[in-house]
Amino acid sequence: MKHPSLPVDPGNIQAGVVGLGLMGTSVATCLLAAGHPVAAVEIDADKRRRARRRILSHLRQMKKEGLIRSDPRKEIGRLTVSEKYSILESSRLVVECVFEDLEIKKGVLRKVEEAVSPQSIIGTNTSGLPVTLLQQGALHPERIVGIHWAEPAHTTRFMEIICGSETRPKCAEFAAALSRRWGKEPSIVKRDIRGFITNRCMYALMREAFYLVESGYATIADVDRSLRNDLGYWITFAGPFRFMDLTGIPAYAAVMKDLFPELSCAREVPALMRKVVKSGAKGVSNAKGFYRYTPKEAASWEKRFMKFSYEIRALAQKYPEGVRKR
């Protein structure tokens, strides 16, 4: 496979997106804001109709927050939406953002491969499926990489680039270099592992949170409050290893010795989670979750979350990853 060289102008690359749900529209927004012409595939007619309006709303908010300078109407003029995969023909990079199901994603990847050139890189936006499994049966598995975004994709700086067992390293490096043009700070996961970096750490945290609630040690609100005011205060500034450097390493070793044996090692989905899901709760999207919401309250929380995403981005940018030399 001939590896595509990184162009000077990111606007020279047509990017593709498959799936225009919550994440897909946010990814398309990010790519448009970075200067890419974007070809998007969505087979659901209702989602196709809603997508342009949602993306335009995201772009207008980015304009308001100073993340883009051009007219949002001009930016969205570079978006083409269709139900046909043939629209992806000229895309040098395609990101699939469909439902987190192995067979569904593999089917989409096959259709993408049939539509694009062998030189195009294909990114699969998965939160936990091993990229190696998604590469199985592909025509050119070496150009398939995991591209793990955080929601909202157009404001967050997070990105993980995951190498499957057959991913060519230069393809991962290309995706990582390109993501920096999107305003991301990418990490490359060099060996495929389920959950990658953040989800493995986050779900270990969630498992313990459920354990504390289900065992009667604390309420949902208590757990949220403690984590928000401790972990939440420092995690944007420093990851766990940097934080240990900053606050003294030996104490952590002592706590680990006594605490690790008592942490939850449950392998099943927590009973509380099963109960909430069975009730039909989806979160603020349908005003039903671990907390009770009126429709107005749910909409308010969604709006506040978006506002917070912009504000925390601005704060984090004041404290970059490396120490600035004067």
ABEGO torsion letter per residue (X at the ends): XBBBBBBABAAABBBBBBEBBAAAAAAAAAAAAAGBBBBBBBABAAAAAAAAAAAAAAAAAAAAAGABABBAAAAAAABBBBABAAAAAABABBBBABBBBAAAAAAAAAAAAAABBAABBBBBBBAABBAAAAABGBABAAABBBBBBBOBAAABABBBBBBBAABBAAAAAAAAAAAAAAGBBBBBBABBBBGEAAAAAAAAAAAAAAAAAAAGABBAAAAAAAAAABAAAAAAABBAAAAAAAAEAAAAAAAAAAAAAABBABABBBAAAAAAAAAGBAEAAAGBBABBBBAAAAAAAAAAAAAAAAAAAAAAAABBABBBBX
